[in-house]
Amino acid sequence: MQTLLIIDMQNAWLDEHPRFDIEAIKQRINLTSKQFRQSGWPVIFVQHEDENVRVGSKEWDIHQDLIRVDGDHYIHKTACDAFANTNLKVLLRELGSSSLTLCGLATEFCVDTTIRASLSQGYDVIALSDAHTTANRPHLTAETIIQHHNWMWTNIAAPQHRKIQVISTHDYLKNI
């Protein structure tokens, strides 16, 4: 079964810095989560906690522009890898997940790390090429970081019997 992971789309990270194409990213994530729910597939929100962003705080909450419904699942993490010291793998097993679709924030940190971990944990991965974002960094623009990671994921050597597909939200949704 396909499962959607929406990574770190929280107030703290969306209010902290301008994020590339953020309004369109939120719309694409909402379209994808709506289709997943209509298909009876799970939606999991992954939330990052650190010393400044505590569980239950306004900063920790999922951004209000993202649609959430009863039945969605939530994972709390403290590292870039959504599998590290969380119950994500147990939840995915309970849900019967075999393939993960990933989107969210930040491209070069938690999205990239979780994509790589997902492959290593034995899941096929779909990376939505236009539904992850980041901020400009001192050495690269956000748009360049996103382009680089989309290229890298397309060309990454996945573990044996695992596959990764990098596809636009539009193309992905028209095929499910």
C-alpha positions as CSV (number, residue, x, y, z in Angstrom):
1,M,0.0,0.0,0.0
2,Q,1.1,3.5,-0.8
3,T,1.6,5.9,2.2
4,L,2.1,9.7,2.1
5,L,4.7,11.2,4.4
6,I,4.4,15.0,4.9
7,I,7.6,16.1,6.5
8,D,8.0,19.0,8.9
9,M,5.3,21.4,7.5
10,Q,5.2,23.1,10.9
11,N,4.7,26.7,11.9
12,A,8.2,27.1,13.2
13,W,9.9,26.1,10.0
14,L,7.4,27.9,7.7
15,D,7.5,31.1,9.6
16,E,11.3,31.1,10.2
17,H,12.5,31.9,6.7
18,P,11.0,32.5,3.3
19,R,10.5,29.1,1.6
20,F,10.7,28.6,-2.2
21,D,7.3,28.5,-3.9
22,I,5.6,27.8,-0.5
23,E,2.0,28.6,-1.4
24,A,2.1,26.3,-4.4
25,I,3.9,23.6,-2.4
26,K,1.1,23.7,0.2
27,Q,-1.5,23.4,-2.5
28,R,0.2,20.4,-4.1
29,I,0.6,18.7,-0.7
30,N,-3.1,19.3,0.0
31,L,-4.1,17.9,-3.4
32,T,-2.0,14.8,-2.8
33,S,-3.3,14.2,0.7
34,K,-6.9,14.5,-0.5
35,Q,-6.3,11.9,-3.2
36,F,-4.6,9.6,-0.8
37,R,-7.5,9.8,1.6
38,Q,-10.0,9.3,-1.2
39,S,-8.1,6.2,-2.2
40,G,-8.1,4.9,1.4
41,W,-4.3,5.3,1.7
42,P,-2.7,6.6,4.9
43,V,-1.4,10.1,5.4
44,I,1.3,10.6,8.0
45,F,2.5,14.0,9.2
46,V,6.0,14.0,10.5
47,Q,6.8,16.7,13.1
48,H,10.3,17.8,14.2
49,E,11.0,18.7,17.8
50,D,14.1,20.5,19.1
51,E,15.1,22.7,22.1
52,N,13.2,25.7,20.6
53,V,10.2,23.8,19.1
54,R,8.5,21.8,21.8
55,V,5.7,19.3,21.4
56,G,2.3,21.0,21.8
57,S,3.6,24.5,21.2
58,K,2.2,26.8,18.5
59,E,5.5,26.5,16.6
60,W,5.3,22.7,16.7
61,D,1.8,22.6,15.2
62,I,1.2,21.6,11.5
63,H,0.7,24.8,9.5
64,Q,-2.9,25.8,9.3
65,D,-3.0,25.8,5.5
66,L,-2.5,22.1,5.4
67,I,-5.6,19.9,5.5
68,R,-5.7,17.4,8.3
69,V,-8.5,15.0,9.1
70,D,-9.4,12.4,11.7
71,G,-7.6,9.2,10.8
72,D,-4.3,10.9,9.8
73,H,-1.3,9.7,11.6
74,Y,1.5,11.7,13.3
75,I,5.2,10.9,14.0
76,H,7.3,13.0,16.3
77,K,11.1,13.1,15.6
78,T,14.2,14.8,16.8
79,A,16.6,14.0,13.9
80,C,16.5,14.5,10.2
81,D,15.7,10.8,9.7
82,A,12.0,10.2,10.4
83,F,12.9,6.6,11.2
84,A,15.5,7.5,13.9
85,N,14.2,6.8,17.4
86,T,10.6,6.9,16.2
87,N,7.8,4.4,15.8
88,L,7.5,5.1,12.0
89,K,8.6,1.6,10.9
90,V,6.1,0.0,13.3
91,L,3.3,2.2,12.1
92,L,4.1,1.5,8.4
93,R,4.1,-2.2,9.1
94,E,0.7,-1.9,10.9
95,L,-0.7,0.1,8.0
96,G,0.6,-2.4,5.4
97,S,2.8,0.2,3.7
98,S,5.2,-1.0,1.0
99,S,5.8,2.3,-0.9
100,L,6.2,5.8,0.5
101,T,5.4,9.1,-1.2
102,L,7.4,12.0,0.3
103,C,7.0,15.7,0.3
104,G,7.6,18.6,2.7
105,L,10.4,20.5,4.3
106,A,13.4,20.9,4.1
107,T,14.7,19.4,0.9
108,E,18.3,19.0,1.8
109,F,17.8,18.0,5.4
110,C,14.8,16.0,6.6
111,V,13.3,15.2,3.1
112,D,16.6,13.9,1.7
113,T,17.5,12.0,4.8
114,T,14.1,10.3,5.1
115,I,14.1,9.4,1.4
116,R,17.5,7.7,1.8
117,A,16.4,6.0,5.0
118,S,13.2,4.8,3.4
119,L,15.1,3.0,0.7
120,S,17.4,1.5,3.3
121,Q,14.5,0.4,5.4
122,G,13.1,-1.5,2.5
123,Y,10.5,0.8,1.0
124,D,10.0,1.9,-2.6
125,V,9.9,5.7,-2.8
126,I,8.2,8.3,-4.8
127,A,9.6,11.8,-4.4
128,L,7.2,14.5,-5.5
129,S,9.6,16.8,-7.4
130,D,7.5,19.9,-6.9
131,A,6.1,19.3,-3.4
132,H,9.3,19.8,-1.3
133,T,10.9,23.1,-0.4
134,T,13.7,24.8,1.5
135,A,15.1,28.3,2.0
136,N,18.0,30.0,0.3
137,R,21.3,29.1,1.9
138,P,24.5,31.1,2.0
139,H,26.0,29.1,-0.8
140,L,22.9,28.1,-2.9
141,T,19.5,29.3,-3.7
142,A,16.5,27.2,-2.6
143,E,15.6,26.6,-6.2
144,T,19.0,25.2,-7.0
145,I,19.0,23.0,-3.9
146,I,15.6,21.6,-5.0
147,Q,16.8,21.0,-8.6
148,H,20.0,19.4,-7.4
149,H,18.1,17.0,-5.1
150,N,15.6,16.0,-7.7
151,W,18.5,15.2,-10.0
152,M,20.4,13.3,-7.3
153,W,17.3,11.2,-6.3
154,T,16.7,10.4,-9.9
155,N,20.2,9.1,-10.3
156,I,20.8,7.6,-6.8
157,A,21.8,3.9,-6.5
158,A,18.9,2.4,-4.5
159,P,19.5,-0.7,-2.4
160,Q,18.8,-4.0,-4.3
161,H,15.1,-4.6,-5.1
162,R,14.1,-1.0,-4.1
163,K,13.2,1.8,-6.5
164,I,12.8,5.5,-6.4
165,Q,10.8,7.6,-8.8
166,V,11.0,11.4,-8.9
167,I,7.8,12.8,-10.5
168,S,5.8,16.0,-10.4
169,T,2.6,16.1,-8.4
170,H,0.4,16.5,-11.5
171,D,1.9,13.5,-13.3
172,Y,1.7,11.4,-10.1
173,L,-1.9,12.2,-9.3
174,K,-3.1,11.6,-12.9
175,N,-1.8,8.0,-12.6
176,I,-3.3,7.0,-9.3
